[in-house]
Amino acid sequence: MRMFTYALQLPFCVGMLFSAVACAGENSPTPSFIKHVEQAKSHGFESVVMYYKNITEEDVQLIHEAGLEAGAWTVNGRSDMKRLLGLGIDRIYTDYPNVLREELCSQKGQE
């Protein structure tokens, strides 16, 4: 199962989330995933945030093509952070922000 949320940033750091579950596809987004991305866009959401283990490059591309940011939760492993950043994830939610900061600095140094 693929789990994700739509996120809308509101003033004063108040957020609104809408949770949804879709069946995971092989390497391409499923019709239900595409539908959820379209719904997120039509409702004015800014991002689609997914459970990190099942995210593919195609998922991130579809979300970006819709003009939304792609996010992942709860990413605690450095190798997972590195993989997701390589896919173009815009938002990473983690219990270890210091590890994420180190990985971001490391990637900046390699550019």
N, CA and C atoms as an extended XYZ file, in Angstrom:
333
Properties=species:S:1:pos:R:3:atomname:S:1:resname:S:1:resid:I:1 pbc="F F F"
N         0.833       -1.179        0.000 N   MET     1
C         0.000        0.000        0.000 CA  MET     1
C         0.878        1.242        0.000 C   MET     1
N         0.441        2.252       -0.688 N   ARG     2
C         1.138        3.522       -0.751 CA  ARG     2
C         0.326        4.510        0.068 C   ARG     2
N         0.959        5.146        1.025 N   MET     3
C         0.253        6.096        1.884 CA  MET     3
C         0.822        7.483        1.656 C   MET     3
N        -0.041        8.488        1.561 N   PHE     4
C         0.433        9.844        1.383 CA  PHE     4
C        -0.593       10.823        1.901 C   PHE     4
N        -0.187       12.062        2.037 N   THR     5
C        -1.095       13.119        2.477 CA  THR     5
C        -0.972       14.291        1.521 C   THR     5
N        -1.986       15.105        1.489 N   TYR     6
C        -1.907       16.379        0.789 CA  TYR     6
C        -1.670       17.418        1.884 C   TYR     6
N        -0.848       18.388        1.600 N   ALA     7
C        -0.562       19.406        2.609 CA  ALA     7
C        -0.795       20.796        2.035 C   ALA     7
N        -1.422       21.624        2.821 N   LEU     8
C        -1.660       23.016        2.446 CA  LEU     8
C        -1.078       23.887        3.542 C   LEU     8
N        -0.156       24.754        3.181 N   GLN     9
C         0.429       25.663        4.153 CA  GLN     9
C        -0.499       26.855        4.317 C   GLN     9
N        -0.909       27.097        5.529 N   LEU    10
C        -1.765       28.228        5.837 CA  LEU    10
C        -0.991       29.222        6.691 C   LEU    10
N        -1.473       30.454        6.798 N   PRO    11
C        -0.765       31.442        7.629 CA  PRO    11
C        -0.546       30.950        9.060 C   PRO    11
N         0.506       31.435        9.668 N   PHE    12
C         0.834       31.158       11.064 CA  PHE    12
C         1.134       29.679       11.316 C   PHE    12
N         1.706       29.024       10.336 N   CYS    13
C         2.158       27.632       10.475 CA  CYS    13
C         1.031       26.657       10.791 C   CYS    13
N        -0.182       27.010       10.454 N   VAL    14
C        -1.292       26.082       10.621 CA  VAL    14
C        -1.380       25.289        9.328 C   VAL    14
N        -1.453       23.982        9.434 N   GLY    15
C        -1.515       23.154        8.243 CA  GLY    15
C        -2.809       22.388        8.178 C   GLY    15
N        -3.175       21.997        6.980 N   MET    16
C        -4.344       21.160        6.793 CA  MET    16
C        -3.890       19.931        6.027 C   MET    16
N        -4.226       18.767        6.515 N   LEU    17
C        -3.801       17.534        5.870 CA  LEU    17
C        -5.008       16.718        5.459 C   LEU    17
N        -4.891       16.077        4.334 N   PHE    18
C        -5.904       15.139        3.882 CA  PHE    18
C        -5.181       13.840        3.583 C   PHE    18
N        -5.517       12.772        4.286 N   SER    19
C        -4.815       11.502        4.110 CA  SER    19
C        -5.534       10.634        3.101 C   SER    19
N        -4.744        9.846        2.385 N   ALA    20
C        -5.306        8.923        1.407 CA  ALA    20
C        -4.380        7.726        1.271 C   ALA    20
N        -4.930        6.626        0.783 N   VAL    21
C        -4.139        5.411        0.560 CA  VAL    21
C        -4.395        4.952       -0.865 C   VAL    21
N        -3.350        4.576       -1.565 N   ALA    22
C        -3.476        4.055       -2.925 CA  ALA    22
C        -2.589        2.836       -3.070 C   ALA    22
N        -2.954        1.948       -3.962 N   CYS    23
C        -2.139        0.753       -4.200 CA  CYS    23
C        -0.873        1.155       -4.934 C   CYS    23
N         0.229        0.553       -4.548 N   ALA    24
C         1.517        0.868       -5.161 CA  ALA    24
C         1.604        0.265       -6.550 C   ALA    24
N         2.162        1.014       -7.476 N   GLY    25
C         2.402        0.519       -8.823 CA  GLY    25
C         3.820        0.000       -8.927 C   GLY    25
N         4.178       -0.504      -10.081 N   GLU    26
C         5.551       -0.961      -10.293 CA  GLU    26
C         6.454        0.269      -10.304 C   GLU    26
N         6.682        0.850      -11.465 N   ASN    27
C         7.503        2.052      -11.549 CA  ASN    27
C         6.722        3.257      -12.035 C   ASN    27
N         5.461        3.060      -12.362 N   SER    28
C         4.674        4.194      -12.817 CA  SER    28
C         3.521        4.417      -11.852 C   SER    28
N         3.128        5.670      -11.701 N   PRO    29
C         2.022        5.973      -10.786 CA  PRO    29
C         0.734        5.270      -11.229 C   PRO    29
N        -0.018        4.776      -10.271 N   THR    30
C        -1.287        4.108      -10.558 CA  THR    30
C        -2.348        5.154      -10.890 C   THR    30
N        -3.427        4.731      -11.560 N   PRO    31
C        -4.499        5.693      -11.840 CA  PRO    31
C        -5.032        6.365      -10.569 C   PRO    31
N        -5.127        5.629       -9.464 N   SER    32
C        -5.631        6.252       -8.234 CA  SER    32
C        -4.638        7.271       -7.680 C   SER    32
N        -3.336        7.013       -7.833 N   PHE    33
C        -2.322        7.973       -7.394 CA  PHE    33
C        -2.421        9.243       -8.231 C   PHE    33
N        -2.561        9.071       -9.538 N   ILE    34
C        -2.705       10.221      -10.431 CA  ILE    34
C        -3.942       11.029      -10.044 C   ILE    34
N        -5.036       10.342       -9.742 N   LYS    35
C        -6.273       11.006       -9.329 CA  LYS    35
C        -6.056       11.819       -8.056 C   LYS    35
N        -5.328       11.258       -7.087 N   HIS    36
C        -5.075       11.970       -5.830 CA  HIS    36
C        -4.213       13.209       -6.066 C   HIS    36
N        -3.235       13.115       -6.951 N   VAL    37
C        -2.402       14.279       -7.264 CA  VAL    37
C        -3.271       15.362       -7.904 C   VAL    37
N        -4.132       14.954       -8.831 N   GLU    38
C        -5.036       15.918       -9.474 CA  GLU    38
C        -5.976       16.564       -8.453 C   GLU    38
N        -6.486       15.776       -7.511 N   GLN    39
C        -7.358       16.325       -6.474 CA  GLN    39
C        -6.608       17.298       -5.581 C   GLN    39
N        -5.384       16.957       -5.225 N   ALA    40
C        -4.577       17.853       -4.391 CA  ALA    40
C        -4.395       19.192       -5.095 C   ALA    40
N        -4.092       19.147       -6.381 N   LYS    41
C        -3.908       20.368       -7.164 CA  LYS    41
C        -5.204       21.164       -7.237 C   LYS    41
N        -6.310       20.493       -7.521 N   SER    42
C        -7.579       21.204       -7.697 CA  SER    42
C        -8.099       21.813       -6.395 C   SER    42
N        -7.683       21.271       -5.264 N   HIS    43
C        -8.114       21.811       -3.968 CA  HIS    43
C        -7.142       22.848       -3.412 C   HIS    43
N        -6.128       23.199       -4.182 N   GLY    44
C        -5.207       24.249       -3.767 CA  GLY    44
C        -4.110       23.821       -2.816 C   GLY    44
N        -3.858       22.516       -2.720 N   PHE    45
C        -2.784       22.061       -1.856 CA  PHE    45
C        -1.435       22.396       -2.467 C   PHE    45
N        -0.419       22.502       -1.630 N   GLU    46
C         0.920       22.846       -2.090 CA  GLU    46
C         1.812       21.635       -2.279 C   GLU    46
N         1.466       20.514       -1.649 N   SER    47
C         2.355       19.358       -1.740 CA  SER    47
C         1.583       18.059       -1.578 C   SER    47
N         2.231       16.997       -2.010 N   VAL    48
C         1.781       15.640       -1.739 CA  VAL    48
C         2.911       14.985       -0.960 C   VAL    48
N         2.604       14.523        0.249 N   VAL    49
C         3.612       13.942        1.131 CA  VAL    49
C         3.319       12.454        1.268 C   VAL    49
N         4.314       11.628        0.925 N   MET    50
C         4.131       10.184        0.853 CA  MET    50
C         5.027        9.459        1.852 C   MET    50
N         4.636        8.236        2.182 N   TYR    51
C         5.498        7.370        2.975 CA  TYR    51
C         6.732        7.066        2.133 C   TYR    51
N         7.906        7.251        2.700 N   TYR    52
C         9.153        7.294        1.954 CA  TYR    52
C         9.559        6.011        1.240 C   TYR    52
N         9.188        4.864        1.734 N   LYS    53
C         9.725        3.612        1.186 CA  LYS    53
C         9.292        3.319       -0.241 C   LYS    53
N         8.114        3.790       -0.647 N   ASN    54
C         7.592        3.427       -1.962 CA  ASN    54
C         7.713        4.522       -3.011 C   ASN    54
N         8.372        5.605       -2.705 N   ILE    55
C         8.442        6.728       -3.634 CA  ILE    55
C         9.363        6.399       -4.797 C   ILE    55
N         8.859        6.692       -5.999 N   THR    56
C         9.657        6.474       -7.206 CA  THR    56
C         9.942        7.811       -7.883 C   THR    56
N        10.882        7.804       -8.790 N   GLU    57
C        11.204        8.998       -9.567 CA  GLU    57
C         9.980        9.450      -10.374 C   GLU    57
N         9.207        8.488      -10.861 N   GLU    58
C         8.003        8.808      -11.630 CA  GLU    58
C         6.959        9.517      -10.764 C   GLU    58
N         6.843        9.100       -9.500 N   ASP    59
C         5.923        9.766       -8.573 CA  ASP    59
C         6.303       11.239       -8.406 C   ASP    59
N         7.579       11.472       -8.155 N   VAL    60
C         8.068       12.833       -7.934 CA  VAL    60
C         7.856       13.677       -9.191 C   VAL    60
N         8.132       13.096      -10.338 N   GLN    61
C         7.954       13.809      -11.605 CA  GLN    61
C         6.486       14.189      -11.820 C   GLN    61
N         5.568       13.268      -11.561 N   LEU    62
C         4.137       13.541      -11.717 CA  LEU    62
C         3.697       14.674      -10.794 C   LEU    62
N         4.152       14.640       -9.565 N   ILE    63
C         3.798       15.676       -8.589 CA  ILE    63
C         4.350       17.028       -9.028 C   ILE    63
N         5.601       17.048       -9.477 N   HIS    64
C         6.202       18.300       -9.946 CA  HIS    64
C         5.498       18.826      -11.194 C   HIS    64
N         5.115       17.932      -12.102 N   GLU    65
C         4.404       18.359      -13.308 CA  GLU    65
C         3.061       19.001      -12.973 C   GLU    65
N         2.477       18.614      -11.837 N   ALA    66
C         1.222       19.202      -11.379 CA  ALA    66
C         1.458       20.545      -10.680 C   ALA    66
N         2.721       20.947      -10.546 N   GLY    67
C         3.039       22.213       -9.895 CA  GLY    67
C         3.033       22.132       -8.381 C   GLY    67
N         3.160       20.910       -7.847 N   LEU    68
C         3.160       20.688       -6.404 CA  LEU    68
C         4.544       20.268       -5.942 C   LEU    68
N         4.778       20.376       -4.644 N   GLU    69
C         6.014       19.862       -4.050 CA  GLU    69
C         5.782       18.427       -3.608 C   GLU    69
N         6.852       17.629       -3.706 N   ALA    70
C         6.805       16.230       -3.276 CA  ALA    70
C         7.500       16.114       -1.927 C   ALA    70
N         6.862       15.400       -1.003 N   GLY    71
C         7.431       15.237        0.324 CA  GLY    71
C         7.421       13.790        0.765 C   GLY    71
N         8.222       13.501        1.779 N   ALA    72
C         8.333       12.139        2.313 CA  ALA    72
C         8.351       12.189        3.831 C   ALA    72
N         7.699       11.203        4.466 N   TRP    73
C         7.672       11.090        5.920 CA  TRP    73
C         7.940        9.663        6.303 C   TRP    73
N         8.255        9.325        7.440 N   THR    74
C         9.214        9.864        8.366 CA  THR    74
C        10.542        9.204        8.023 C   THR    74
N        11.447        9.980        7.444 N   VAL    75
C        12.693        9.476        6.881 CA  VAL    75
C        13.793        9.675        7.911 C   VAL    75
N        14.261        8.565        8.499 N   ASN    76
C        15.273        8.673        9.552 CA  ASN    76
C        16.634        8.126        9.148 C   ASN    76
N        16.719        7.366        8.096 N   GLY    77
C        17.993        6.792        7.671 CA  GLY    77
C        18.714        7.679        6.666 C   GLY    77
N        19.996        7.837        6.841 N   ARG    78
C        20.796        8.680        5.946 CA  ARG    78
C        20.714        8.192        4.501 C   ARG    78
N        20.789        6.888        4.286 N   SER    79
C        20.750        6.369        2.913 CA  SER    79
C        19.386        6.646        2.270 C   SER    79
N        18.324        6.579        3.064 N   ASP    80
C        16.996        6.904        2.534 CA  ASP    80
C        16.907        8.386        2.190 C   ASP    80
N        17.461        9.235        3.044 N   MET    81
C        17.463       10.673        2.774 CA  MET    81
C        18.205       10.964        1.475 C   MET    81
N        19.356       10.344        1.328 N   LYS    82
C        20.177       10.556        0.133 CA  LYS    82
C        19.426       10.117       -1.124 C   LYS    82
N        18.778        8.956       -1.066 N   ARG    83
C        18.029        8.443       -2.218 CA  ARG    83
C        16.904        9.399       -2.594 C   ARG    83
N        16.152        9.858       -1.597 N   LEU    84
C        15.018       10.734       -1.853 CA  LEU    84
C        15.451       12.099       -2.376 C   LEU    84
N        16.511       12.636       -1.830 N   LEU    85
C        17.024       13.906       -2.338 CA  LEU    85
C        17.456       13.754       -3.790 C   LEU    85
N        18.023       12.603       -4.118 N   GLY    86
C        18.414       12.315       -5.497 CA  GLY    86
C        17.225       12.222       -6.440 C   GLY    86
N        16.065       11.856       -5.894 N   LEU    87
C        14.843       11.781       -6.697 CA  LEU    87
C        14.189       13.147       -6.883 C   LEU    87
N        14.655       14.133       -6.126 N   GLY    88
C        14.097       15.478       -6.240 CA  GLY    88
C        13.019       15.804       -5.228 C   GLY    88
N        12.963       15.049       -4.131 N   ILE    89
C        11.990       15.328       -3.075 CA  ILE    89
C        12.224       16.740       -2.533 C   ILE    89
N        11.140       17.476       -2.329 N   ASP    90
C        11.229       18.853       -1.850 CA  ASP    90
C        11.131       18.968       -0.332 C   ASP    90
N        10.428       18.021        0.292 N   ARG    91
C        10.199       18.075        1.739 CA  ARG    91
C        10.504       16.713        2.335 C   ARG    91
N        11.291       16.717        3.390 N   ILE    92
C        11.566       15.481        4.131 CA  ILE    92
C        11.224       15.736        5.590 C   ILE    92
N        10.376       14.891        6.130 N   TYR    93
C        10.011       14.950        7.543 CA  TYR    93
C        10.787       13.849        8.251 C   TYR    93
N        11.502       14.215        9.323 N   THR    94
C        12.407       13.283        9.986 CA  THR    94
C        12.440       13.545       11.491 C   THR    94
N        12.841       12.511       12.229 N   ASP    95
C        13.084       12.660       13.657 CA  ASP    95
C        14.529       13.086       13.919 C   ASP    95
N        15.344       13.133       12.851 N   TYR    96
C        16.776       13.441       12.979 CA  TYR    96
C        17.170       14.570       12.025 C   TYR    96
N        16.732       15.796       12.315 N   PRO    97
C        17.039       16.903       11.410 CA  PRO    97
C        18.533       17.174       11.265 C   PRO    97
N        19.313       16.842       12.286 N   ASN    98
C        20.760       17.050       12.181 CA  ASN    98
C        21.363       16.154       11.097 C   ASN    98
N        20.868       14.934       10.968 N   VAL    99
C        21.359       14.018        9.929 CA  VAL    99
C        20.954       14.545        8.559 C   VAL    99
N        19.729       15.022        8.432 N   LEU   100
C        19.273       15.590        7.165 CA  LEU   100
C        20.105       16.817        6.798 C   LEU   100
N        20.359       17.681        7.761 N   ARG   101
C        21.182       18.870        7.506 CA  ARG   101
C        22.571       18.474        7.019 C   ARG   101
N        23.172       17.465        7.652 N   GLU   102
C        24.490       16.992        7.224 CA  GLU   102
C        24.448       16.479        5.788 C   GLU   102
N        23.402       15.734        5.443 N   GLU   103
C        23.275       15.195        4.101 CA  GLU   103
C        23.070       16.314        3.077 C   GLU   103
N        22.267       17.313        3.428 N   LEU   104
C        22.065       18.456        2.522 CA  LEU   104
C        23.363       19.212        2.309 C   LEU   104
N        24.118       19.427        3.376 N   CYS   105
C        25.413       20.132        3.259 CA  CYS   105
C        26.388       19.312        2.430 C   CYS   105
N        26.375       18.002        2.623 N   SER   106
C        27.246       17.112        1.871 CA  SER   106
C        26.930       17.178        0.379 C   SER   106
N        25.654       17.172        0.034 N   GLN   107
C        25.262       17.248       -1.367 CA  GLN   107
C        25.571       18.597       -1.973 C   GLN   107
N        25.440       19.656       -1.195 N   LYS   108
C        25.790       21.000       -1.691 CA  LYS   108
C        27.257       21.089       -2.042 C   LYS   108
N        28.101       20.448       -1.210 N   GLY   109
C        29.538       20.446       -1.434 CA  GLY   109
C        29.952       19.678       -2.665 C   GLY   109
N        29.100       18.754       -3.121 N   GLN   110
C        29.420       17.935       -4.291 CA  GLN   110
C        28.999       18.598       -5.587 C   GLN   110
N        28.214       19.674       -5.504 N   GLU   111
C        27.727       20.343       -6.726 CA  GLU   111
C        28.803       21.180       -7.362 C   GLU   111
